[in-house]
Amino acid sequence: MKNTILLVLLAMLVTNCAVIRPGEAGVRQTLGKLETEVTTQGTIVFNPFTTRIIKESIQTNNLELLLNLPSKEGLSVESEISILYRLEVNKVPYILETIGPNYKGVITSVFRSASADVCSQFFAKDMHSGRRADIEEAIQIKMAENLKTQGIIIEAVLMKSIQLPRGLSSSIEQKLQAEQDAMRMEFTLQQERLEAERKIIEAKGTRDAQIILSEGLTPAIIKIRSIEAFKELAKSANSKIIITDGKTPYLINSDKN
């Protein structure tokens, strides 16, 4: 019985347990040698005297950098960068063996090289305009080409803030203001043109109506209108003096009682 208890105590002394949570990868390192088997979640029992468990995140991680990026015209543009990356699960032992736990430094170095190659093809103003997405994508593709064989996947490169040189920033702001003023003026001119066209159409309509009316005043129509006018005058109780040629009234003078 005592021997059994001693064996259990000895086993407890030489045995340890590591918990691998979701989003982590655990790799055994026995006597300095990394095993190829990767545990993504669960528990690992090991001998703490000969073995240790190395844990690495396999989730998407964010590496933030503050760097000066070169531009095509030779300017230095200060930018805050976010690099979204993750480790390939099956290549975690390879990463630890070839690069080590300081793989973030490798990612940073690769980014510096890729961003220098890409940004030198763009003007500084492009980094502050709609071409920023093109620059981000080009850097991400170039980094992915260099790091994919290493087991590091670059999911995205985000240029969160761009600080242009003061003089260039003022020039861009003035240009944008000028473009907005030009657009505003073009809108005003367009409104004026539409208003002018409306007045022309209205004038043409009035002219056409007058032409149609004048063409419709035939002698027969005038005679009918005269008869109607006489009838209306006859209904009135006021005294009237009518000057006529016997056919149509030329002057009507009415006096109230």
Secondary structure, DSSP 4 states (H G I P E B T S, - for coil): -HHHHHHHHHHHHT-EEEEE-TTEEEEEEETTEEEEEEE-SEEEEE-TTTEEEEEEE-S-EEEEEEEEEE-TTS-EEEEEEEEEEEE-GGGHHHHHHHT-S-HHHHHHHHHHHHHHHHHTTS-GGGGGSTTHHHHHHHHHHHHHHHHGGGTEEEEEEEEEEEE--HHHHHHHHHHHHHHHHHHHHHHHHHHHHHHHHHHHHHHHHHHHHHHHHHHH--HHHHHHHHHHHHHHHHH--SEEEEEE-SSSEEEEEEE--
